[in-house]
Amino acid sequence: MSNAWDQAKAMAEQHALQNSVFIRLANHGDKVVGAFCGEPFARETIWTGERYETYDETNPEHTGKRPGLRVAVNFYVPAETAMKVMEGGSLWFKDVLKVRDKYGLDKWTFEIERHGEAGDSKTRYTILPESEIDEGLRAKIHAVKLHDLPALVQETETETPARTAKSPKANTSPIDPRVAGELVAQLKALPRSEVDLFLGKFAIQRVRDLRAEDERPARAYIDHLLSKHAPAHREVDPFA
């Protein structure tokens, strides 16, 4: 494969990572610099072979499996001016606690680097202080909304795994442009983080890339996102 193809592949993978709410350090030497924010969200999980699921002792598919710990935490990335989510296992979180006790998570940005190739069970992550958080950066962090970690995790667990094969009867044609326009109009009413969730769920970069077969689940998912941001109570004018 030519260098141009390799470069294009690397750029495509990088853009996919940037569009994701979750930080993915996929390869040896991958790193990210940012600030830990808010409270962590910890849960016992089972690896299904495709993703982590919250452990449920009543689920027959989890029976006989030993759950592990996964901890998610909001992580502000200055290079992207975006609030992301970092998630790791028990060893990773123990290292987070060490740097918290030594440096204070609210005072420093940290560099997290992966040591281990993809699929290596011995992969470890180093967490080192990068720079002190000044008033300018602190203001930027405070201006960004934290992700609702329990809700975000629940959404990722209820997503349908990516298709590995197409049914010969499936309608794989592109979605109607008129329908795409309707969906775009609804998505514009949502925060960018929710739009990213939508794009990630259907493995697309643009709404017009949706398949016609995904129209119904796409509409249902947008309705779900819109309901999350609907006013809890709307005052009625008795004199109207």
KESE-707552 format. One record per residue: residue number from 1; residue in three letters; x, y, z of N, C-alpha, C in turn. Coordinates in steps of 0.1 Angstrom, whole numbers. Example, Ala and Ser with C-alpha at 12.3 -4.5 7.8 and 13.67 -1.06 7.14 Angstrom:
REC    n  res   n_xx   n_yy   n_zz  ca_xx  ca_yy  ca_zz   c_xx   c_yy   c_zz
REC    1  ALA    132    -57     78    123    -45     78    132    -33     78
REC    2  SER    128    -22     71    137    -11     71    129      0     79
This chain:
REC    n  res   n_xx   n_yy   n_zz  ca_xx  ca_yy  ca_zz   c_xx   c_yy   c_zz
REC    1  MET      8    -12      0      0      0      0      9     12      0
REC    2  SER      5     22     -8     13     34     -9     13     43      3
REC    3  ASN     22     52      5     22     61     16     10     70     16
REC    4  ALA      5     74      4     -7     82      4    -19     75     10
REC    5  TRP    -20     62      7    -31     54     12    -30     52     27
REC    6  ASP    -18     50     32    -15     49     46    -19     62     53
REC    7  GLN    -15     73     47    -17     86     54    -32     89     54
REC    8  ALA    -39     85     43    -54     88     43    -61     79     53
REC    9  LYS    -56     66     54    -62     57     64    -60     63     78
REC   10  ALA    -48     68     81    -45     73     95    -54     85     98
REC   11  MET    -56     94     87    -64    106     89    -78    102     91
REC   12  ALA    -83     92     84    -97     88     86    -99     83    100
REC   13  GLU    -90     75    105    -91     69    118    -91     80    129
REC   14  GLN    -82     90    126    -81    101    136    -94    109    137
REC   15  HIS   -100    112    125   -112    119    125   -123    112    132
REC   16  ALA   -124     99    130   -134     90    137   -132     91    152
REC   17  LEU   -120     91    156   -117     92    171   -121    106    176
REC   18  GLN   -119    116    169   -122    130    173   -137    132    174
REC   19  ASN   -145    125    165   -159    127    165   -166    119    176
REC   20  SER   -158    110    183   -164    102    193   -163    109    207
REC   21  VAL   -174    107    215   -174    113    228   -163    106    237
REC   22  PHE   -161     93    235   -152     85    243   -138     86    236
REC   23  ILE   -128     88    245   -114     89    241   -109     74    238
REC   24  ARG   -104     72    226    -98     58    223    -83     59    220
REC   25  LEU    -76     53    229    -61     52    227    -59     38    221
REC   26  ALA    -59     37    208    -61     23    202    -47     16    200
REC   27  ASN    -36     24    199    -24     18    195    -13     22    205
REC   28  HIS     -2     14    205     10     17    213     15     31    210
REC   29  GLY     17     39    221     22     52    219     11     63    217
REC   30  ASP     -1     59    215    -12     69    215    -13     76    228
REC   31  LYS    -16     89    228    -17     97    240    -27    108    239
REC   32  VAL    -31    113    250    -40    125    250    -36    133    263
REC   33  VAL    -38    146    261    -36    155    272    -49    162    276
REC   34  GLY    -52    163    289    -64    170    293    -65    170    308
REC   35  ALA    -77    174    312    -80    176    326    -92    168    331
REC   36  PHE    -90    161    342   -101    153    348   -111    162    353
REC   37  CYS   -124    159    351   -135    168    356   -146    160    362
REC   38  GLY   -152    166    372   -164    160    378   -161    148    386
REC   39  GLU   -172    140    389   -171    128    396   -170    116    387
REC   40  PRO   -163    105    391   -162     93    383   -175     85    384
REC   41  PHE   -177     76    374   -188     67    374   -183     53    372
REC   42  ALA   -184     45    383   -178     31    383   -190     21    382
REC   43  ARG   -186     10    375   -196     -1    374   -189    -14    371
REC   44  GLU   -195    -25    375   -190    -39    372   -195    -42    358
REC   45  THR   -186    -48    350   -189    -50    336   -185    -64    331
REC   46  ILE   -191    -69    320   -188    -81    314   -184    -78    299
REC   47  TRP   -173    -83    294   -169    -81    280   -176    -92    272
REC   48  THR   -184    -87    262   -192    -96    254   -184   -101    242
REC   49  GLY   -172    -96    239   -165    -99    227   -166    -87    217
REC   50  GLU   -176    -78    219   -178    -67    211   -178    -54    219
REC   51  ARG   -182    -55    232   -183    -42    240   -184    -46    254
REC   52  TYR   -183    -37    263   -185    -39    278   -200    -37    281
REC   53  GLU   -206    -45    289   -219    -44    293   -219    -44    309
REC   54  THR   -228    -36    315   -229    -36    329   -234    -50    334
REC   55  TYR   -227    -55    344   -229    -69    349   -243    -70    355
REC   56  ASP   -250    -80    350   -264    -83    355   -264    -98    359
REC   57  GLU   -265   -101    371   -265   -115    376   -277   -123    371
REC   58  THR   -288   -115    367   -300   -122    362   -299   -125    347
REC   59  ASN   -289   -119    340   -288   -121    326   -281   -135    323
REC   60  PRO   -287   -144    316   -281   -157    314   -268   -156    306
REC   61  GLU   -266   -146    298   -254   -144    290   -242   -140    299
REC   62  HIS   -245   -135    311   -235   -131    321   -231   -142    331
REC   63  THR   -240   -153    331   -238   -163    341   -224   -170    339
REC   64  GLY   -217   -172    350   -205   -179    350   -193   -170    346
REC   65  LYS   -195   -158    343   -185   -149    339   -181   -140    351
REC   66  ARG   -168   -137    352   -163   -129    363   -163   -114    359
REC   67  PRO   -171   -106    366   -172    -92    362   -159    -84    365
REC   68  GLY   -156    -74    357   -144    -65    360   -150    -51    363
REC   69  LEU   -140    -43    367   -144    -29    370   -141    -20    358
REC   70  ARG   -150    -11    355   -148      0    345   -152     13    351
REC   71  VAL   -144     23    350   -146     36    356   -146     46    345
REC   72  ALA   -156     54    343   -156     65    334   -155     79    341
REC   73  VAL   -149     88    334   -147    101    340   -147    112    329
REC   74  ASN   -153    123    331   -152    134    322   -138    139    320
REC   75  PHE   -133    142    308   -120    146    306   -119    157    295
REC   76  TYR   -116    169    299   -115    180    290   -102    180    282
REC   77  VAL   -103    181    269    -92    180    260    -90    194    254
REC   78  PRO    -80    202    258    -78    215    253    -75    216    238
REC   79  ALA    -68    206    233    -65    206    218    -78    206    210
REC   80  GLU    -89    200    215   -101    199    208   -112    209    214
REC   81  THR   -108    216    225   -118    225    232   -131    217    234
REC   82  ALA   -130    205    238   -142    196    240   -141    188    252
REC   83  MET   -153    185    258   -154    176    269   -156    162    264
REC   84  LYS   -146    153    267   -147    140    263   -149    131    275
REC   85  VAL   -149    118    273   -150    108    284   -139     98    283
REC   86  MET   -132     96    294   -121     86    295   -126     75    303
REC   87  GLU   -124     62    299   -128     51    306   -117     40    307
REC   88  GLY   -116     34    319   -105     24    320   -109     14    331
REC   89  GLY   -100      4    333   -102     -6    342    -97     -3    356
REC   90  SER    -96    -13    365    -92    -10    379    -78     -6    380
REC   91  LEU    -68    -11    372    -54     -7    373    -53      7    369
REC   92  TRP    -60     11    358    -59     25    353    -65     34    363
REC   93  PHE    -76     30    370    -82     39    379    -73     41    392
REC   94  LYS    -66     30    396    -57     31    407    -46     41    405
REC   95  ASP    -42     42    392    -32     52    389    -37     66    389
REC   96  VAL    -50     67    385    -57     80    386    -58     85    400
REC   97  LEU    -61     76    409    -62     79    423    -48     83    429
REC   98  LYS    -37     77    424    -24     81    428    -20     95    425
REC   99  VAL    -23     99    412    -20    112    408    -29    122    414
REC  100  ARG    -42    118    417    -51    127    424    -45    130    438
REC  101  ASP    -41    120    445    -35    122    459    -22    130    459
REC  102  LYS    -14    128    448     -1    135    448     -2    149    442
REC  103  TYR    -10    151    432    -10    164    425    -23    172    426
REC  104  GLY    -34    165    428    -47    171    428    -53    172    414
REC  105  LEU    -64    166    411    -69    165    397    -74    179    392
REC  106  ASP    -77    188    402    -83    201    398    -72    211    395
REC  107  LYS    -60    207    396    -49    217    395    -40    215    383
REC  108  TRP    -40    203    377    -31    200    366    -39    194    354
REC  109  THR    -33    195    343    -36    187    331    -27    175    331
REC  110  PHE    -31    164    326    -23    152    326    -22    146    312
REC  111  GLU    -11    139    309     -9    132    297    -11    117    300
REC  112  ILE    -20    111    293    -23     97    294    -17     90    281
REC  113  GLU     -8     80    283     -2     74    271     -4     59    272
REC  114  ARG     -7     53    261     -9     38    260      5     31    258
REC  115  HIS      7     20    265     19     12    263     14     -2    261
REC  116  GLY     14     -6    248      9    -19    244      1    -19    231
REC  117  GLU      3    -29    223     -3    -29    210    -18    -33    212
REC  118  ALA    -26    -31    201    -40    -34    202    -42    -49    204
REC  119  GLY    -50    -53    214    -53    -67    217    -43    -72    227
REC  120  ASP    -33    -65    232    -23    -69    242    -30    -69    256
REC  121  SER    -31    -80    262    -37    -80    275    -29    -74    286
REC  122  LYS    -16    -72    283     -7    -65    292     -5    -50    290
REC  123  THR    -14    -45    282    -14    -30    280    -15    -22    293
REC  124  ARG     -7    -12    294     -8     -3    306     -8     11    301
REC  125  TYR    -12     20    310    -13     34    307     -6     42    317
REC  126  THR      3     52    313     10     61    322      2     74    323
REC  127  ILE      1     79    335     -6     92    337      4    101    344
REC  128  LEU      8    112    336     18    121    341     13    135    341
REC  129  PRO     17    143    351     13    157    350     19    165    338
REC  130  GLU     11    173    331     16    180    320     18    194    323
REC  131  SER      8    201    328     10    216    331     -1    220    341
REC  132  GLU      2    230    349     -8    235    358    -19    242    351
REC  133  ILE    -31    241    356    -43    247    350    -43    262    354
REC  134  ASP    -42    271    344    -43    285    347    -57    290    346
REC  135  GLU    -59    303    349    -73    308    350    -80    307    337
REC  136  GLY    -72    310    326    -78    309    313    -84    296    309
REC  137  LEU    -76    285    312    -80    272    309    -92    268    319
REC  138  ARG    -91    272    331   -101    269    341   -115    274    336
REC  139  ALA   -114    286    331   -127    293    326   -133    285    314
REC  140  LYS   -124    280    305   -129    272    294   -135    259    299
REC  141  ILE   -129    253    309   -134    240    314   -148    242    320
REC  142  HIS   -149    253    328   -162    255    335   -173    259    325
REC  143  ALA   -169    264    313   -179    268    304   -185    256    296
REC  144  VAL   -179    244    297   -183    233    290   -191    223    299
REC  145  LYS   -203    219    294   -211    210    302   -205    196    304
REC  146  LEU   -206    190    316   -201    177    318   -211    167    312
REC  147  HIS   -206    156    307   -215    145    302   -222    138    314
REC  148  ASP   -234    134    312   -241    126    322   -236    111    320
REC  149  LEU   -227    107    328   -220     95    326   -229     82    327
REC  150  PRO   -237     81    337   -246     69    337   -255     69    325
REC  151  ALA   -261     80    320   -270     80    309   -262     77    296
REC  152  LEU   -250     82    295   -241     80    283   -238     65    282
REC  153  VAL   -234     59    293   -230     45    293   -242     36    290
REC  154  GLN   -254     40    295   -266     32    292   -269     33    277
REC  155  GLU   -267     45    271   -270     46    257   -261     38    248
REC  156  THR   -248     37    252   -238     29    244   -241     15    245
REC  157  GLU   -247     10    257   -249     -4    259   -262     -8    252
REC  158  THR   -271      1    249   -283     -2    242   -282     -1    227
REC  159  GLU   -271      4    222   -269      5    208   -268     -8    202
REC  160  THR   -273    -10    189   -271    -22    182   -257    -24    177
REC  161  PRO   -250    -35    179   -237    -37    174   -236    -35    159
REC  162  ALA   -224    -30    155   -223    -28    140   -225    -40    132
REC  163  ARG   -231    -39    121   -234    -50    112   -221    -56    107
REC  164  THR   -220    -69    107   -209    -76    101   -212    -81     87
REC  165  ALA   -225    -82     84   -229    -87     71   -242    -81     67
REC  166  LYS   -245    -79     54   -257    -74     49   -267    -85     45
REC  167  SER   -279    -83     49   -290    -92     44   -292    -89     30
REC  168  PRO   -294   -100     21   -296    -97      7   -309    -90      5
REC  169  LYS   -319    -91     15   -331    -84     13   -332    -70     19
REC  170  ALA   -321    -66     26   -320    -53     32   -320    -42     22
REC  171  ASN   -327    -31     26   -327    -19     17   -315    -11     21
REC  172  THR   -304    -12     13   -291     -6     16   -290      7      8
REC  173  SER   -301     12      1   -300     24     -7   -299     36      3
REC  174  PRO   -294     47     -2   -292     59      6   -306     64     10
REC  175  ILE   -307     71     21   -319     77     26   -324     88     17
REC  176  ASP   -337     90     16   -342    100      8   -337    114     12
REC  177  PRO   -333    123      3   -328    136      7   -338    144     15
REC  178  ARG   -351    143     12   -361    150     19   -361    145     34
REC  179  VAL   -360    132     36   -360    127     49   -348    131     57
REC  180  ALA   -336    131     50   -324    136     56   -325    150     60
REC  181  GLY   -332    159     52   -334    173     56   -342    174     69
REC  182  GLU   -352    165     70   -360    166     82   -352    162     94
REC  183  LEU   -344    152     93   -336    147    104   -326    158    108
REC  184  VAL   -320    164     98   -310    175    101   -316    186    109
REC  185  ALA   -329    190    105   -336    201    112   -338    198    126
REC  186  GLN   -341    185    129   -343    181    143   -330    180    151
REC  187  LEU   -319    176    144   -306    174    151   -300    188    154
REC  188  LYS   -304    198    147   -299    212    149   -304    217    163
REC  189  ALA   -314    211    168   -320    216    181   -312    210    192
REC  190  LEU   -303    201    190   -296    193    200   -281    198    202
REC  191  PRO   -275    196    213   -261    200    215   -252    191    206
REC  192  ARG   -240    196    203   -232    189    194   -228    175    200
REC  193  SER   -227    174    213   -224    161    218   -234    150    215
REC  194  GLU   -247    154    215   -258    145    212   -258    141    197
REC  195  VAL   -254    151    188   -253    149    174   -242    138    172
REC  196  ASP   -231    140    179   -220    130    178   -224    116    182
REC  197  LEU   -233    115    192   -238    102    196   -246     96    185
REC  198  PHE   -254    104    179   -263    100    168   -254     95    156
REC  199  LEU   -244    102    152   -235     98    141   -228     86    144
REC  200  GLY   -223     85    157   -216     73    161   -225     60    161
REC  201  LYS   -237     62    166   -246     51    167   -248     44    153
REC  202  PHE   -249     53    143   -252     47    129   -240     47    121
REC  203  ALA   -228     49    127   -215     47    120   -215     56    107
REC  204  ILE   -218     68    108   -218     77     96   -211     90    100
REC  205  GLN   -207     98     90   -201    111     92   -211    122     89
REC  206  ARG   -221    119     80   -231    129     76   -245    123     76
REC  207  VAL   -255    130     79   -268    125     80   -272    119     67
REC  208  ARG   -268    125     56   -273    120     43   -266    106     39
REC  209  ASP   -256    102     48   -250     89     46   -259     77     51
REC  210  LEU   -269     81     59   -278     70     64   -284     62     53
REC  211  ARG   -286     49     56   -293     40     47   -308     41     49
REC  212  ALA   -315     38     39   -330     39     39   -335     30     50
REC  213  GLU   -329     18     52   -334      9     62   -332     14     76
REC  214  ASP   -324     24     78   -322     30     91   -331     42     94
REC  215  GLU   -340     45     85   -348     57     88   -356     56    101
REC  216  ARG   -363     45    102   -372     43    114   -364     43    127
REC  217  PRO   -353     35    128   -345     36    141   -339     50    143
REC  218  ALA   -335     57    132   -329     70    133   -339     80    139
REC  219  ARG   -352     79    134   -362     88    139   -365     85    154
REC  220  ALA   -365     73    157   -368     69    171   -357     74    180
REC  221  TYR   -344     73    176   -333     77    184   -333     92    186
REC  222  ILE   -336     99    175   -337    114    176   -348    118    186
REC  223  ASP   -359    111    185   -370    114    194   -365    112    209
REC  224  HIS   -358    102    211   -352     99    224   -343    110    229
REC  225  LEU   -334    115    220   -325    126    223   -332    139    226
REC  226  LEU   -342    142    218   -350    154    219   -358    154    233
REC  227  SER   -363    142    237   -370    141    249   -361    144    261
REC  228  LYS   -348    141    260   -339    144    271   -338    158    273
REC  229  HIS   -339    166    263   -337    181    264   -350    189    264
REC  230  ALA   -361    182    265   -374    189    265   -376    195    279
REC  231  PRO   -382    207    280   -384    213    293   -393    204    302
REC  232  ALA   -388    203    315   -396    194    324   -410    199    326
REC  233  HIS   -412    212    326   -425    218    328   -426    231    321
REC  234  ARG   -437    233    314   -439    245    307   -451    252    313
REC  235  GLU   -448    264    318   -458    272    325   -469    276    315
REC  236  VAL   -482    275    319   -493    279    310   -499    292    315
REC  237  ASP   -500    301    305   -506    314    308   -521    313    309
REC  238  PRO   -527    315    322   -541    313    323   -549    323    316
REC  239  PHE   -543    334    312   -551    345    305   -549    345    290
REC  240  ALA   -542    335    285   -540    334    271   -553    331    263
